[in-house]
Amino acid sequence: MHSVSHRQKPQRRLLRSAPGRLSCTFLFGTPPIGPSARGGVANKIADTLVWVLFPVFFRFHGLSVVQIGWITGVYAMVWGLGQFGTGHLADRIGRRPPILAGFALLAAGLAGTALVGHFTAWIATAAVMGLGMALLYPNLIAAMSDVAPPLERGRILGTYRYWRDTGYAIGGLVLGVVAQWSDKILPAIWFTAGIVAFSGLWIALSVQETHPRTHAASTGVSG
């Protein structure tokens, strides 16, 4: 079994801290915890946009309820089915590449939705967004699991999921304010695309690989 890297050990000590400190650590802590938690919030903000404001946006552009159902259905189906492959991929090549690709595709799909203007193109952008979600969604929590001490993994992952799911509340409030202030849905889409892109860039610049085997191979650590 590979030994834990020197970079991971401080994180594991930090994750053993008291529950109150642990909660603050997740959102505002150092890599990989803080950026990964904030990335989780960003992907839930994007998910809120899809389910709350996209139907209003598409209806405004003349789509029928059935067509809107197709767009959101493609998004959800690609996301759900894609995870069968993306989780396995991360076990083979590491967590970081799928997570970064996921953020890039999700941001691109959001931007594409804002730029195009017809049903077929929106189906395509929904598929791109779904693939992005499939790449990042299971692997953010897998990265968190990699650095969590086994005996405290349930508590730690529960705290991570709490912060991640606050993205629904944050998204509902913030995107609602943006849409209300601008009297349009389009600024909320661009705002979300920016948040997603920024979160992905932050992770790219600050978070190293967490998968034990891949991390050990890249750093020469052995056990």
C-alpha positions as CSV (number, residue, x, y, z in Angstrom):
1,M,0.0,0.0,0.0
2,H,1.3,3.5,-0.9
3,S,2.1,5.7,2.0
4,V,0.3,9.0,2.5
5,S,2.2,11.9,1.0
6,H,3.6,14.7,3.1
7,R,1.1,17.1,1.4
8,Q,-1.9,14.9,2.4
9,K,-0.9,14.4,6.0
10,P,-1.7,18.0,7.2
11,Q,-5.1,17.8,5.4
12,R,-5.9,14.6,7.3
13,R,-4.9,16.2,10.6
14,L,-7.1,19.1,9.8
15,L,-10.0,16.9,8.9
16,R,-9.8,15.3,12.4
17,S,-10.6,18.7,14.0
18,A,-13.8,19.5,15.9
19,P,-17.1,19.6,14.0
20,G,-17.4,23.4,14.1
21,R,-13.9,23.9,12.8
22,L,-14.4,21.2,10.2
23,S,-17.4,23.0,8.8
24,C,-15.5,26.2,8.3
25,T,-12.5,24.2,7.0
26,F,-14.5,22.8,4.1
27,L,-15.6,26.0,2.6
28,F,-12.7,28.3,3.4
29,G,-9.9,25.8,3.9
30,T,-6.7,25.1,1.9
31,P,-6.5,22.7,-1.0
32,P,-7.8,20.2,-1.7
33,I,-10.6,20.7,0.7
34,G,-11.7,24.4,0.3
35,P,-11.5,24.6,-3.6
36,S,-13.2,21.2,-3.9
37,A,-16.1,22.3,-1.6
38,R,-16.5,25.5,-3.4
39,G,-16.5,23.7,-6.7
40,G,-19.3,21.5,-5.3
41,V,-21.3,24.7,-4.5
42,A,-20.7,26.0,-8.1
43,N,-22.0,22.8,-9.7
44,K,-25.1,22.9,-7.6
45,I,-25.7,26.6,-8.6
46,A,-25.5,25.4,-12.2
47,D,-27.9,22.6,-11.5
48,T,-30.3,25.1,-9.9
49,L,-30.1,27.3,-13.0
50,V,-31.1,24.3,-15.2
51,W,-34.1,23.3,-13.2
52,V,-35.4,26.7,-12.2
53,L,-34.5,29.3,-14.8
54,F,-33.9,27.3,-18.0
55,P,-37.6,26.4,-18.4
56,V,-38.5,30.1,-18.1
57,F,-35.7,31.0,-20.6
58,F,-36.8,28.4,-23.1
59,R,-40.5,29.2,-22.8
60,F,-39.7,32.8,-23.4
61,H,-38.0,31.8,-26.6
62,G,-41.1,30.0,-27.8
63,L,-40.3,26.4,-27.0
64,S,-43.1,24.1,-26.0
65,V,-43.3,22.3,-22.6
66,V,-42.5,19.0,-24.3
67,Q,-39.4,20.5,-26.0
68,I,-38.2,21.9,-22.7
69,G,-38.7,18.5,-21.2
70,W,-36.5,17.0,-23.9
71,I,-33.7,19.5,-23.2
72,T,-33.7,19.0,-19.4
73,G,-34.2,15.2,-19.9
74,V,-31.1,15.0,-22.2
75,Y,-29.1,16.9,-19.6
76,A,-30.2,14.6,-16.8
77,M,-29.8,11.4,-18.8
78,V,-26.3,12.1,-20.0
79,W,-25.3,13.1,-16.5
80,G,-26.8,10.0,-14.9
81,L,-25.6,7.4,-17.5
82,G,-22.2,9.1,-17.9
83,Q,-21.2,8.5,-14.3
84,F,-21.0,4.8,-15.0
85,G,-17.9,5.5,-17.1
86,T,-16.5,8.7,-15.5
87,G,-16.1,7.2,-12.0
88,H,-14.3,4.3,-13.5
89,L,-12.1,6.6,-15.6
90,A,-11.1,8.6,-12.4
91,D,-10.1,5.3,-10.7
92,R,-7.7,4.7,-13.7
93,I,-6.2,8.1,-14.5
94,G,-6.9,10.1,-11.3
95,R,-9.5,12.5,-10.1
96,R,-8.0,15.8,-11.4
97,P,-8.3,15.3,-15.2
98,P,-12.0,14.4,-15.1
99,I,-12.9,17.1,-12.6
100,L,-11.2,19.8,-14.7
101,A,-12.7,18.5,-17.9
102,G,-16.1,18.5,-16.2
103,F,-15.9,22.1,-15.2
104,A,-14.7,23.1,-18.6
105,L,-17.5,21.3,-20.4
106,L,-20.2,22.6,-17.9
107,A,-19.0,26.2,-18.4
108,A,-18.9,25.7,-22.2
109,G,-22.4,24.2,-22.2
110,L,-23.8,27.1,-20.2
111,A,-22.1,29.6,-22.5
112,G,-23.3,27.7,-25.6
113,T,-26.9,27.8,-24.2
114,A,-26.7,31.6,-24.0
115,L,-25.2,32.0,-27.5
116,V,-27.4,29.7,-29.6
117,G,-31.1,30.1,-30.3
118,H,-32.9,27.0,-31.5
119,F,-34.1,23.7,-30.1
120,T,-31.5,21.3,-31.7
121,A,-28.6,23.4,-30.6
122,W,-30.0,23.6,-27.1
123,I,-30.3,19.8,-27.0
124,A,-26.6,19.7,-27.9
125,T,-25.6,22.1,-25.2
126,A,-27.7,20.2,-22.7
127,A,-25.7,17.0,-23.6
128,V,-22.4,18.9,-23.1
129,M,-23.5,20.2,-19.7
130,G,-24.7,16.7,-18.7
131,L,-21.3,15.2,-19.7
132,G,-19.6,17.9,-17.7
133,M,-21.7,17.1,-14.6
134,A,-20.9,13.4,-15.1
135,L,-17.2,14.1,-15.1
136,L,-17.1,16.3,-12.1
137,Y,-19.9,15.2,-9.9
138,P,-18.8,11.7,-8.7
139,N,-15.1,12.7,-8.7
140,L,-15.3,15.7,-6.5
141,I,-16.6,13.5,-3.7
142,A,-14.1,10.8,-4.6
143,A,-11.3,13.3,-4.2
144,M,-12.7,14.2,-0.8
145,S,-12.8,10.6,0.1
146,D,-9.2,10.1,-0.9
147,V,-8.0,12.6,1.8
148,A,-10.5,11.6,4.5
149,P,-9.3,9.3,7.3
150,P,-11.2,6.0,7.0
151,L,-12.7,6.1,10.5
152,E,-14.1,9.6,10.0
153,R,-15.1,9.3,6.3
154,G,-18.8,9.3,6.9
155,R,-18.7,12.5,9.0
156,I,-16.4,14.2,6.5
157,L,-18.3,13.3,3.4
158,G,-21.6,14.3,5.1
159,T,-20.1,17.7,5.8
160,Y,-18.9,18.0,2.3
161,R,-22.3,17.2,0.9
162,Y,-23.9,19.7,3.2
163,W,-21.7,22.5,1.8
164,R,-22.2,21.2,-1.7
165,D,-26.0,21.2,-1.4
166,T,-26.1,24.7,-0.1
167,G,-25.5,25.6,-3.7
168,Y,-29.2,25.0,-4.3
169,A,-30.1,27.6,-1.8
170,I,-27.3,30.0,-2.9
171,G,-28.2,29.4,-6.5
172,G,-31.9,30.0,-6.0
173,L,-31.3,33.3,-4.2
174,V,-28.4,34.7,-6.2
175,L,-29.7,33.8,-9.6
176,G,-33.1,35.0,-8.7
177,V,-31.7,38.4,-7.7
178,V,-29.6,38.6,-10.9
179,A,-32.6,37.7,-13.1
180,Q,-34.9,40.1,-11.2
181,W,-32.4,42.9,-11.3
182,S,-31.8,42.6,-15.1
183,D,-35.3,41.5,-15.9
184,K,-33.8,38.8,-18.1
185,I,-32.6,35.2,-17.7
186,L,-29.6,35.6,-19.9
187,P,-27.4,37.5,-17.4
188,A,-28.0,34.7,-14.9
189,I,-26.8,32.1,-17.4
190,W,-23.6,34.1,-18.0
191,F,-23.1,34.7,-14.3
192,T,-23.3,30.9,-13.7
193,A,-21.0,30.1,-16.5
194,G,-18.5,32.5,-15.0
195,I,-18.8,31.0,-11.5
196,V,-18.3,27.5,-12.9
197,A,-15.3,28.5,-15.1
198,F,-13.7,30.4,-12.1
199,S,-14.1,27.4,-9.8
200,G,-12.5,25.0,-12.4
201,L,-9.6,27.4,-12.8
202,W,-9.1,27.7,-9.1
203,I,-9.0,23.9,-8.7
204,A,-6.6,23.7,-11.7
205,L,-4.2,26.1,-10.1
206,S,-4.4,25.0,-6.5
207,V,-5.4,21.3,-6.2
208,Q,-3.0,18.4,-6.9
209,E,-4.0,14.9,-7.6
210,T,-5.6,13.0,-4.6
211,H,-5.9,9.5,-5.9
212,P,-3.4,7.5,-3.9
213,R,-1.9,5.4,-6.7
214,T,-1.8,8.2,-9.2
215,H,-0.4,10.7,-6.7
216,A,2.3,8.3,-5.7
217,A,3.3,7.6,-9.2
218,S,3.5,11.3,-10.1
219,T,5.6,12.1,-7.0
220,G,7.7,9.0,-6.7
221,V,6.2,8.1,-3.3
222,S,6.1,4.4,-2.6
223,G,5.2,2.2,0.3
